[in-house]
């Protein structure tokens, strides 16, 4: 799901729809066109998409023999994926290199709190659920608050029910499914001291991800572009030893190369000393 722009600088999203249903040459042409237009492409998609979609993306990347396509599939619920993609679209208007921008996705996931209010957890398999909660889910009228990220948590809705929230000021996005409740926009938003709340359509993958269509999905995030930019630029940048692109972190999101393990200083000194010894 492509969310509306957060501000006037947010770049538009390109939705790659129907990858698992269209001919391969159409997918190849679509990605090649994007590379020609923008130089690099960052594909952000949910782990709830059909396996054929993931396979098609990897096939296209391989056939194009391109290290300018980054496939990013974070372990977030669908609404969290949409929020993260919009934050990257915000940052795309700044003076960040493609490698740093793509690497920023992993960093920004740490500042998202994503969950849902569910009418049942009987089919929820992406968040640890105890047998007791499963049993209670069959009681008519039961509702459960589930936090999937950053730390899994599940509570049954009661007057004193709450979830562990962010320790910094955030905004909240809410997407309503087939569940009627004001708990998210009321009690939860109040306890988390949310500074701004907006609603969005429910992503197409949400019902499958959460195991029910009776849900209200939510995600908190940092909305200010200047804060996002400061977070990303405050992290030390490295140069990928394989493709030469600037990245943050220990893994290049374009060529998938990991940073070589640096030798232990003492061992390095010993090796240098051995090289300096005259041959006997």
Backbone torsions as a table, in degrees:
resi	resn	phi	psi	omega
1	UNK	NA	129.5	177.3
2	UNK	-95.6	113.7	-179.5
3	UNK	-76.4	153.7	175.1
4	UNK	-60.1	156.4	-178.9
5	UNK	-58.9	139.5	177.9
6	UNK	-75.1	-33.6	178.6
7	UNK	-151.7	-178.6	-175.4
8	UNK	-70.3	-15.4	-178.9
9	UNK	-90.5	-14.0	-177.1
10	UNK	-63.5	124.9	-179.2
11	UNK	-74.6	148.5	179.1
12	UNK	-68.5	154.1	178.6
13	UNK	-95.3	153.7	172.5
14	UNK	-109.6	118.9	-177.9
15	UNK	-92.7	118.7	177.1
16	UNK	-92.2	87.8	-173.6
17	UNK	-95.5	143.5	173.1
18	UNK	70.5	29.0	-178.8
19	UNK	-61.0	-32.3	-178.3
20	UNK	-84.0	-3.5	-177.6
21	UNK	-114.9	-19.0	-176.7
22	UNK	-92.8	159.0	177.3
23	UNK	-60.2	152.4	-177.4
24	UNK	-59.8	-39.4	-177.4
25	UNK	-65.2	-27.2	175.9
26	UNK	-68.8	-42.1	178.2
27	UNK	-64.5	-42.4	178.5
28	UNK	-60.2	-45.1	-178.6
29	UNK	-65.2	-39.2	-178.6
30	UNK	-64.3	-46.2	-179.3
31	UNK	-70.1	-38.2	179.2
32	UNK	-63.4	-39.6	178.6
33	UNK	-62.3	-42.1	179.3
34	UNK	-64.3	-40.4	178.1
35	UNK	-63.7	-43.0	179.6
36	UNK	-63.1	-35.5	-177.1
37	UNK	-79.6	-38.3	-170.7
38	UNK	-117.3	-14.0	179.9
39	UNK	92.0	-48.0	178.4
40	UNK	-137.0	152.0	-179.2
41	UNK	-130.9	130.3	175.9
42	UNK	-112.0	113.8	-179.7
43	UNK	-99.4	114.7	179.0
44	UNK	-107.6	121.8	-177.4
45	UNK	-149.4	157.9	-173.2
46	UNK	-81.7	152.8	173.9
47	UNK	-75.3	-3.1	177.6
48	UNK	-90.7	-2.5	177.6
49	UNK	-69.1	155.4	177.5
50	UNK	-57.6	144.6	179.0
51	UNK	-54.1	-29.8	-179.7
52	UNK	-64.1	-29.9	178.6
53	UNK	-68.4	-47.0	178.5
54	UNK	-61.4	-42.3	179.6
55	UNK	-63.8	-40.3	179.6
56	UNK	-64.0	-43.0	-179.9
57	UNK	-61.6	-42.6	-178.8
58	UNK	-71.1	-33.8	176.7
59	UNK	-65.7	-45.2	179.2
60	UNK	-62.2	-44.0	179.8
61	UNK	-61.2	-39.7	-179.7
62	UNK	-69.7	-44.1	-178.0
63	UNK	-67.5	-34.3	177.6
64	UNK	-76.5	-10.8	-177.9
65	UNK	48.3	45.9	-173.8
66	UNK	-111.3	130.5	171.2
67	UNK	-101.2	23.1	176.8
68	UNK	-109.3	13.2	175.5
69	UNK	-116.4	118.0	177.9
70	UNK	-103.3	124.1	176.9
71	UNK	-101.8	114.2	-175.2
72	UNK	-119.8	114.8	-176.2
73	UNK	-126.3	74.0	-176.1
74	UNK	-70.0	157.4	-179.2
75	UNK	-84.4	71.2	-179.3
76	UNK	-129.7	151.6	171.7
77	UNK	-63.8	163.3	-175.2
78	UNK	-54.6	-42.2	-179.3
79	UNK	-67.0	-35.8	175.4
80	UNK	-63.1	-37.7	176.0
81	UNK	-60.0	-45.3	-178.8
82	UNK	-64.0	-40.9	179.0
83	UNK	-64.8	-45.1	-179.8
84	UNK	-62.2	-42.0	178.8
85	UNK	-61.5	-38.6	178.7
86	UNK	-68.4	-36.8	177.5
87	UNK	-63.3	-39.1	176.6
88	UNK	-66.8	-34.0	175.5
89	UNK	-66.3	-35.3	174.5
90	UNK	-62.8	-48.8	-176.6
91	UNK	-68.6	-23.0	-179.4
92	UNK	-63.7	-16.8	178.5
93	UNK	-85.3	-4.8	-178.4
94	UNK	-95.9	176.7	-177.4
95	UNK	-86.4	55.3	178.3
96	UNK	-105.0	140.5	177.1
97	UNK	-71.7	158.6	-179.3
98	UNK	-55.7	-40.1	-178.9
99	UNK	-66.7	-40.6	178.4
100	UNK	-67.9	-41.4	179.1
101	UNK	-61.9	-45.6	179.6
102	UNK	-65.6	-38.9	179.0
103	UNK	-67.5	-26.0	-177.5
104	UNK	-62.9	-23.2	179.9
105	UNK	-57.8	-44.3	179.7
106	UNK	-64.9	-39.4	180.0
107	UNK	-64.2	-46.1	-173.7
108	UNK	-70.8	-21.8	177.5
109	UNK	-61.2	-27.2	-179.4
110	UNK	-68.1	-15.7	-177.6
111	UNK	-106.3	13.0	176.7
112	UNK	-105.9	138.8	170.4
113	UNK	-118.2	112.8	-172.8
114	UNK	-123.3	134.7	-179.5
115	UNK	-165.0	-163.2	-178.6
116	UNK	-161.6	156.0	168.5
117	UNK	-99.3	123.5	-173.2
118	UNK	-118.7	145.0	174.4
119	UNK	-82.1	-14.2	178.9
120	UNK	-160.1	145.6	174.3
121	UNK	-116.1	16.5	-177.0
122	UNK	-61.6	-31.1	-177.8
123	UNK	-113.9	13.6	179.3
124	UNK	-80.0	114.8	-179.0
125	UNK	-123.1	5.7	179.8
126	UNK	-99.3	-7.7	176.6
127	UNK	-130.8	134.2	-179.8
128	UNK	-56.6	127.0	-179.3
129	UNK	-130.3	128.1	179.7
130	UNK	-77.2	161.4	179.9
131	UNK	-61.5	-33.9	-179.8
132	UNK	-63.0	-41.5	178.2
133	UNK	-66.9	-38.3	176.9
134	UNK	-60.5	-42.4	-179.8
135	UNK	-64.5	-42.3	-178.9
136	UNK	-68.9	-24.4	-177.1
137	UNK	-66.7	-17.9	178.7
138	UNK	-84.4	-8.2	178.1
139	UNK	-74.7	125.5	-178.4
140	UNK	-56.2	134.7	177.3
141	UNK	87.8	-4.7	179.9
142	UNK	-69.1	141.1	175.5
143	UNK	-133.5	148.2	-176.0
144	UNK	-131.2	136.4	173.1
145	UNK	-97.8	125.9	-175.7
146	UNK	-125.9	128.9	172.4
147	UNK	-105.9	119.7	-178.6
148	UNK	-93.7	-28.5	-176.9
149	UNK	-149.3	137.4	12.4
150	UNK	-87.2	-24.0	178.2
151	UNK	-125.0	123.9	-178.3
152	UNK	-58.2	137.5	178.6
153	UNK	-154.5	143.7	179.3
154	UNK	-140.9	129.6	176.7
155	UNK	-136.1	146.6	173.6
156	UNK	-83.6	137.1	-175.5
157	UNK	-66.1	125.1	177.2
158	UNK	-147.5	170.6	-178.2
159	UNK	-54.8	-32.4	-177.2
160	UNK	-104.4	13.6	-176.6
161	UNK	-70.5	139.4	176.6
162	UNK	-155.4	167.0	177.1
163	UNK	-123.6	153.6	176.6
164	UNK	-69.9	119.3	-174.3
165	UNK	-109.7	-174.2	-179.6
166	UNK	-68.6	149.8	178.8
167	UNK	-98.8	19.2	179.9
168	UNK	-142.5	163.0	-176.8
169	UNK	-68.6	131.8	-178.6
170	UNK	-140.9	167.0	167.6
171	UNK	-105.1	164.0	-178.9
172	UNK	-129.1	138.9	173.2
173	UNK	-113.0	134.5	-176.4
174	UNK	-124.0	134.0	177.1
175	UNK	-125.9	120.1	-173.5
176	UNK	-95.9	130.6	171.3
177	UNK	-100.2	-143.5	-177.0
178	UNK	-91.0	55.0	178.8
179	UNK	-140.3	132.5	-179.7
180	UNK	-102.5	117.3	178.8
181	UNK	-171.1	148.6	174.4
182	UNK	-108.3	11.6	-174.3
183	UNK	-64.2	-41.7	-177.8
184	UNK	-66.4	-52.1	-177.7
185	UNK	-74.6	-15.6	180.0
186	UNK	-103.9	-84.1	-173.5
187	UNK	-62.0	-47.1	-176.7
188	UNK	-68.1	-46.8	-179.8
189	UNK	-60.6	-35.2	179.0
190	UNK	-69.7	-47.0	-178.5
191	UNK	-66.5	-28.3	178.4
192	UNK	-90.1	-1.5	178.6
193	UNK	55.5	48.9	-180.0
194	UNK	-66.7	135.0	-176.2
195	UNK	-96.2	-12.6	177.5
196	UNK	-160.9	134.4	-177.0
197	UNK	-130.9	129.6	176.6
198	UNK	-133.2	160.1	179.0
199	UNK	-112.1	153.1	-179.9
200	UNK	-142.3	161.8	175.4
201	UNK	-63.9	153.1	178.7
202	UNK	-73.7	128.4	177.6
203	UNK	-59.0	151.8	-175.8
204	UNK	-62.9	-31.8	-176.6
205	UNK	-87.1	-3.6	-171.7
206	UNK	-63.1	-45.4	-177.5
207	UNK	-60.4	-40.3	178.9
208	UNK	-70.3	-40.9	-177.5
209	UNK	-63.3	-43.4	-176.2
210	UNK	-90.1	-8.8	177.4
211	UNK	80.6	10.6	178.9
212	UNK	-162.4	151.0	174.4
213	UNK	-90.9	-9.8	177.0
214	UNK	-88.1	85.2	-175.7
215	UNK	-153.5	163.3	168.6
216	UNK	-133.4	110.7	-177.0
217	UNK	-90.1	147.6	179.7
218	UNK	-143.8	157.2	177.3
219	UNK	-154.8	131.1	175.0
220	UNK	-100.8	151.6	-173.6
221	UNK	-159.0	165.0	174.1
222	UNK	-88.4	115.0	-174.0
223	UNK	-87.3	-19.8	-171.8
224	UNK	-80.3	122.6	-179.3
225	UNK	-62.3	-37.6	-178.9
226	UNK	-64.2	-35.7	177.8
227	UNK	-69.3	-44.3	177.9
228	UNK	-59.8	-44.6	-179.3
229	UNK	-62.9	-42.3	179.7
230	UNK	-64.1	-39.3	178.3
231	UNK	-61.7	-45.8	-176.0
232	UNK	-70.1	-44.5	-176.0
233	UNK	-75.8	-13.6	178.5
234	UNK	-81.0	-10.9	180.0
235	UNK	-88.5	138.9	-179.0
236	UNK	-63.3	133.2	179.1
237	UNK	-95.4	145.8	176.3
238	UNK	-123.6	165.1	174.7
239	UNK	-108.1	126.0	179.3
240	UNK	-61.1	126.0	-176.6
241	UNK	-71.7	-11.7	-177.7
242	UNK	-98.1	-52.9	-176.3
243	UNK	-105.8	-8.1	174.6
244	UNK	80.8	8.6	-177.9
245	UNK	-86.2	150.8	177.0
246	UNK	-74.4	134.3	179.4
247	UNK	-141.0	165.2	167.4
248	UNK	-120.3	139.0	-174.2
249	UNK	99.6	-174.5	-173.7
250	UNK	-104.8	9.3	-178.7
251	UNK	-140.5	130.9	178.4
252	UNK	-79.1	127.7	-176.7
253	UNK	-80.6	-10.5	179.5
254	UNK	-94.6	-50.2	-178.8
255	UNK	-101.8	-4.6	177.1
256	UNK	69.7	9.2	178.0
257	UNK	-72.7	142.1	176.3
258	UNK	-101.1	151.1	-178.8
259	UNK	-64.2	136.2	178.1
260	UNK	-64.2	146.1	-180.0
261	UNK	-72.4	124.6	179.9
262	UNK	-72.4	139.9	179.6
263	UNK	-67.8	152.2	177.1
264	UNK	-63.0	132.9	-175.7
265	UNK	-49.8	-43.5	-178.1
266	UNK	-63.7	-42.2	179.0
267	UNK	-66.1	-37.6	179.0
268	UNK	-63.2	-42.6	178.7
269	UNK	-63.6	-40.0	178.8
270	UNK	-62.2	-42.3	179.9
271	UNK	-64.1	-42.8	178.6
272	UNK	-63.1	-39.4	179.6
273	UNK	-65.1	-38.9	-179.8
274	UNK	-65.8	-36.5	178.7
275	UNK	-66.9	-27.3	-177.6
276	UNK	-83.9	-15.8	-179.5
277	UNK	-68.9	138.3	178.4
278	UNK	-69.5	145.5	179.8
279	UNK	-68.6	137.9	-176.2
280	UNK	-90.8	NA	NA
